[in-house]
Amino acid sequence: MENLKIGVVGTGAIGREHIRRLSEKVSGCRIAAVSDINETAAGEVAEKYGAEFYKDSNELIRSKDVDAIVITAGDPAHASLCIAGLHAGKFIFCEKPLATEVPECEKIVQEEQKCGKRLLQVGFMRRYDPGYVEMKRLIRNGSIGTPLMVHACHRNMTHAPSMNSDLSIRNSGIHEIDIMRWLLEEDYDSCDVIIPKHNSHADPDMQDPQIMRLRTKSGVEIDVEIAQNSGYGYDIQCEVVGELGTIKLPDPAKVDKKIKGVHFVDVNPDWESRFSEAYEIELAKWVDEVKTGKVTGPSAWDGYMACLAADTLSRSRVDGERKKIIIPEKPALYI
Ligand code: NAI
């Protein structure tokens, strides 16, 4: 089959990484077009990969020379670009979060239903990380019995100037919200946020760290530390405690070093190095599935559910109250 012609909107940090992966690591596709409001950056990428540069993202989305869209623009641009992609009837891979606001997610889900088939996949790449995949297999086969609790943490070395207390949940924490729901195969019932002592390396008006607490419908209690100023690296941990045993997420294998009297293993510096394998598996599978006409990765509904939980957590952070997460009925398209 001919190479899938991919149009990428957003040539920032992860946009360029995905373009590199799709060009060098994933077979069966090519970067046909790129667009970004930063025209210089997009122009450079277009030249490097022999792609067409589009000044107008919507024109790229509608182009007959583009089979499928990758959205790696900043969060606020996701909703309108997804809707344009759905109107064009194209397969879309949209980086997380699906959108920044719950009503935008609702609109995307409504528009996709009008298409009559799933066209959209959200970039929750942790679902492709071999460690999480193995944890899910062990939960499913009953190795640890019924899950009771999850203890997790998501630590970034340091944060971009644009980061704030709210984005810490809606942009970083959303990975945790999605992966726990996927691991446990359950929706959430309620949530709240605990605010520990302030890290003096964080902006004074930013709550950092935070502890997100989520309770599933069956009563599994999840606590996730979200920290933007670990000071030592990018660290993702997850332990699921069951009735019969406990399982912990491994880091990708690294050489254990003993040098000059010190025994150590390097810590991942950032998300790119920690999850590079997951991104590659995620995109390769997406390309293969788009070519068969049926995508099975994280859906617009999953993106909506994550945004709904993040929104409820953010409101709980502000008023300190534990809140119910009200989940609407799941449309047939997503069952
Ligand atoms: P970035 O700031 O480096 O790049 C974003 C790019 O989007 C910029 O070049 C900007 O000019 C462009 N842009 C903004 N609005 C646009 C619009 N309306 N039309 C076209 N281009 C537009 O940000 P980064 O880190 O590359 O993040 C991009 C997206 O990917 C974000 O939504 C972020 O949440 C997500 N992301 C996901 C990760 C994951 O682990 N799955 C990791 C990092 C980012």
Residues whose N, C-alpha, C, O or C-beta is under 5 A from the ligand:
A	BS01	NAI	V9 G10 T11 G12 A13 I14 G15 S35 D36 I37 N38 S57 T72 A73 G74 D75 A77 E95 K96 P97 G123 W271
